[in-house]
Amino acid sequence: MMHKTEYEKMINEGIIPCFEINTGLVYFEPTDKGFAVGTACNVGLLKDFEYIYDSDFSFDENLNGLHEQVIEYYEEVEL
């Protein structure tokens, strides 16, 4: 799955897979369908929702879509 390969390249380049929202960080990690999105704790990711990867679009376009969903989801939430 291409999104997993691109995600691994991002990690290998030292890019942390997260978005800064309000006063906290929201992380994402690949799943079979796309990305699990949530906050982190000492045991891993606390999944809030899943973003479905659209293979008709590039990895960057999917990250933009993911970012839009993260902003929408956490708009009213204080982390």
N, CA, C and O of each residue as an XYZ file, in Angstrom:
316
protein
N       0.840     -1.179      0.000
C       0.000      0.000      0.000
C       0.882      1.238      0.000
O       1.737      1.429      0.864
N       0.640      2.056     -0.991
C       1.500      3.208     -1.213
C       1.557      4.154     -0.016
O       2.620      4.682      0.309
N       0.413      4.371      0.643
C       0.419      5.341      1.740
C       1.314      4.879      2.891
O       1.881      5.706      3.605
N       1.444      3.577      3.072
C       2.338      3.074      4.124
C       3.795      3.306      3.751
O       4.608      3.645      4.610
N       4.132      3.125      2.472
C       5.496      3.360      1.999
C       5.852      4.834      2.127
O       6.936      5.177      2.599
N       4.937      5.710      1.706
C       5.176      7.156      1.807
C       5.294      7.586      3.272
O       6.109      8.446      3.606
N       4.486      6.991      4.132
C       4.539      7.286      5.565
C       5.907      6.906      6.124
O       6.507      7.670      6.881
N       6.399      5.726      5.751
C       7.715      5.280      6.223
C       8.819      6.198      5.726
O       9.766      6.474      6.463
N       8.718      6.679      4.480
C       9.714      7.634      3.965
C       9.700      8.915      4.793
O      10.749      9.480      5.099
N       8.516      9.358      5.146
C       8.370     10.562      5.951
C       9.049     10.375      7.310
O       9.771     11.259      7.772
N       8.821      9.240      7.939
C       9.436      8.936      9.234
C      10.954      8.880      9.098
O      11.672      9.432      9.932
N      11.442      8.220      8.058
C      12.886      8.092      7.838
C      13.559      9.429      7.581
O      14.755      9.578      7.830
N      12.799     10.410      7.084
C      13.333     11.749      6.857
C      13.269     12.607      8.123
O      13.655     13.775      8.103
N      12.784     12.030      9.214
C      12.734     12.742     10.485
C      11.493     13.597     10.674
O      11.454     14.438     11.573
N      10.478     13.395      9.842
C       9.235     14.158      9.957
C       8.298     13.423     10.919
O       8.007     12.241     10.736
N       7.838     14.127     11.928
C       6.926     13.542     12.910
C       5.509     13.618     12.342
O       5.060     14.699     11.961
N       4.799     12.492     12.279
C       3.467     12.470     11.672
C       2.388     13.035     12.598
O       1.649     12.287     13.237
N       2.312     14.358     12.660
C       1.328     14.977     13.534
C       0.923     16.344     13.009
O       1.586     16.925     12.151
N      -0.172     16.837     13.542
C      -0.643     18.192     13.279
C      -0.794     18.893     14.614
O      -1.224     18.287     15.595
N      -0.440     20.175     14.655
C      -0.652     20.967     15.865
C      -2.028     21.606     15.777
O      -2.302     22.392     14.869
N      -2.884     21.267     16.718
C      -4.256     21.771     16.743
C      -4.518     22.364     18.123
O      -4.215     21.746     19.144
N      -5.083     23.565     18.142
C      -5.324     24.273     19.397
C      -4.033     24.308     20.205
O      -3.066     24.941     19.782
N      -3.996     23.658     21.332
C      -2.780     23.670     22.160
C      -2.157     22.290     22.261
O      -1.339     22.047     23.148
N      -2.529     21.381     21.367
C      -2.024     20.013     21.457
C      -1.614     19.460     20.108
O      -1.693     20.137     19.083
N      -1.178     18.219     20.135
C      -0.759     17.529     18.917
C      -1.705     16.379     18.620
O      -2.153     15.674     19.524
N      -2.001     16.201     17.344
C      -2.825     15.099     16.864
C      -1.939     14.277     15.932
O      -1.368     14.805     14.978
N      -1.832     12.990     16.214
C      -0.954     12.104     15.449
C      -1.761     11.235     14.493
O      -2.960     11.026     14.681
N      -1.086     10.734     13.468
C      -1.722      9.782     12.571
C      -0.735      8.677     12.227
O       0.475      8.892     12.166
N      -1.288      7.488     12.003
C      -0.465      6.347     11.615
C      -1.255      5.514     10.606
O      -2.485      5.503     10.637
N      -0.551      4.820      9.715
C      -1.242      4.098      8.648
C      -2.025      2.881      9.146
O      -1.630      2.209     10.099
N      -3.141      2.624      8.474
C      -3.940      1.419      8.668
C      -4.118      0.795      7.285
O      -3.595      1.316      6.300
N      -4.835     -0.290      7.203
C      -5.080     -0.914      5.908
C      -5.918     -0.033      4.979
O      -5.779     -0.108      3.758
N      -6.779      0.793      5.552
C      -7.680      1.627      4.746
C      -7.203      3.063      4.584
O      -7.628      3.748      3.654
N      -6.339      3.528      5.459
C      -5.909      4.922      5.420
C      -5.054      5.270      6.612
O      -3.965      4.722      6.787
N      -5.548      6.189      7.444
C      -4.808      6.618      8.622
C      -5.713      6.636      9.851
O      -6.841      7.126      9.794
N      -5.213      6.099     10.956
C      -5.866      6.259     12.250
C      -5.384      7.591     12.809
O      -4.199      7.913     12.729
N      -6.298      8.355     13.372
C      -5.984      9.700     13.861
C      -6.387      9.810     15.318
O      -7.472      9.374     15.704
N      -5.504     10.398     16.135
C      -5.837     10.589     17.539
C      -4.708     11.216     18.314
O      -3.738     11.710     17.740
N      -4.841     11.191     19.609
C      -3.806     11.721     20.496
C      -2.939     10.565     20.977
O      -3.311      9.400     20.834
N      -1.803     10.885     21.540
C      -0.860      9.854     21.970
C      -0.779      9.790     23.484
O      -0.976     10.783     24.185
N      -0.488      8.608     23.959
C      -0.213      8.402     25.376
C       0.935      7.399     25.478
O       1.530      7.031     24.465
N       1.245      6.960     26.681
C       2.397      6.080     26.870
C       2.217      4.690     26.263
O       3.190      3.942     26.165
N       1.006      4.323     25.856
C       0.791      3.010     25.231
C       0.529      3.105     23.733
O       0.287      2.088     23.082
N       0.574      4.313     23.181
C       0.402      4.467     21.745
C      -0.666      5.472     21.382
O      -0.955      6.402     22.136
N      -1.241      5.271     20.226
C      -2.238      6.188     19.694
C      -3.624      5.882     20.269
O      -4.070      4.734     20.267
N      -4.289      6.920     20.757
C      -5.677      6.805     21.202
C      -6.543      7.278     20.032
O      -6.751      8.477     19.844
N      -7.038      6.328     19.259
C      -7.717      6.623     18.000
C      -9.048      7.328     18.227
O      -9.895      6.871     18.994
N      -9.208      8.467     17.530
C     -10.462      9.210     17.561
C     -11.282      8.948     16.295
O     -12.508      8.856     16.354
N     -10.603      8.830     15.154
C     -11.308      8.518     13.907
C     -10.312      7.983     12.891
O      -9.101      8.003     13.108
N     -10.856      7.503     11.769
C     -10.000      6.989     10.705
C     -10.259      7.772      9.421
O     -11.406      8.008      9.041
N      -9.191      8.162      8.773
C      -9.265      8.835      7.476
C      -9.046      7.785      6.397
O      -8.041      7.075      6.420
N      -9.975      7.680      5.454
C      -9.874      6.699      4.375
C      -9.021      7.290      3.252
O      -9.338      8.347      2.706
N      -7.932      6.590      2.917
C      -6.997      7.032      1.879
C      -7.641      6.852      0.510
O      -8.181      5.786      0.214
N      -7.588      7.882     -0.325
C      -8.130      7.823     -1.680
C      -6.976      7.653     -2.658
O      -6.214      8.591     -2.893
N      -6.847      6.468     -3.224
C      -5.708      6.165     -4.099
C      -5.785      6.887     -5.445
O      -4.841      6.820     -6.232
N      -6.892      7.575     -5.718
C      -6.985      8.390     -6.937
C      -6.225      9.705     -6.789
O      -6.029     10.427     -7.767
N      -5.800     10.012     -5.566
C      -5.064     11.240     -5.296
C      -3.678     10.914     -4.758
O      -3.434      9.804     -4.286
N      -2.775     11.881     -4.830
C      -1.404     11.678     -4.355
C      -1.363     11.634     -2.828
O      -2.335     11.964     -2.150
N      -0.207     11.217     -2.311
C      -0.004     11.189     -0.865
C      -0.175     12.588     -0.287
O      -0.828     12.753      0.744
N       0.404     13.601     -0.936
C       0.288     14.975     -0.448
C      -1.153     15.467     -0.454
O      -1.579     16.156      0.472
N      -1.906     15.115     -1.499
C      -3.313     15.518     -1.549
C      -4.114     14.843     -0.447
O      -5.012     15.450      0.137
N      -3.790     13.585     -0.162
C      -4.456     12.889      0.936
C      -4.094     13.510      2.276
O      -4.945     13.608      3.160
N      -2.834     13.934      2.443
C      -2.450     14.610      3.697
C      -3.212     15.924      3.856
O      -3.602     16.284      4.967
N      -3.426     16.638      2.758
C      -4.221     17.868      2.832
C      -5.650     17.559      3.244
O      -6.228     18.265      4.071
N      -6.224     16.505      2.671
C      -7.572     16.093      3.059
C      -7.636     15.665      4.515
O      -8.591     15.978      5.227
N      -6.611     14.947      4.948
C      -6.523     14.521      6.349
C      -6.459     15.739      7.254
O      -7.143     15.789      8.276
N      -5.646     16.716      6.891
C      -5.515     17.929      7.699
C      -6.852     18.646      7.822
O      -7.205     19.116      8.904
N      -7.603     18.735      6.720
C      -8.915     19.370      6.759
C      -9.859     18.635      7.710
O     -10.597     19.268      8.464
N      -9.836     17.298      7.676
C     -10.694     16.529      8.581
C     -10.267     16.688     10.027
O     -11.113     16.747     10.920
N      -8.962     16.758     10.271
C      -8.454     16.953     11.635
C      -8.939     18.292     12.175
O      -9.425     18.368     13.304
N      -8.812     19.344     11.378
C      -9.264     20.667     11.820
C     -10.763     20.639     12.120
O     -11.208     21.161     13.142
N     -11.531     20.030     11.227
C     -12.978     19.952     11.415
C     -13.338     19.155     12.671
O     -14.196     19.570     13.449
N     -12.686     18.022     12.862
C     -12.993     17.141     13.995
C     -12.632     17.787     15.338
O     -13.399     17.717     16.299
N     -11.455     18.415     15.388
C     -10.967     18.949     16.662
C     -11.272     20.435     16.841
O     -10.776     21.054     17.782
N     -12.077     21.015     15.953
C     -12.384     22.440     15.998
C     -12.890     22.892     17.361
O     -12.496     23.947     17.858
N     -13.758     22.097     17.958
C     -14.369     22.461     19.236
C     -13.722     21.768     20.429
O     -14.095     22.032     21.573
N     -12.758     20.885     20.177
C     -12.168     20.082     21.240
C     -10.897     20.740     21.749
O     -10.067     21.185     20.957
N     -10.741     20.804     23.057
C      -9.479     21.267     23.625
C      -8.669     20.051     24.000
O      -9.145     19.187     24.736
N      -7.448     19.974     23.500
C      -6.597     18.821     23.758
C      -5.832     18.985     25.056
O      -5.061     18.102     25.434
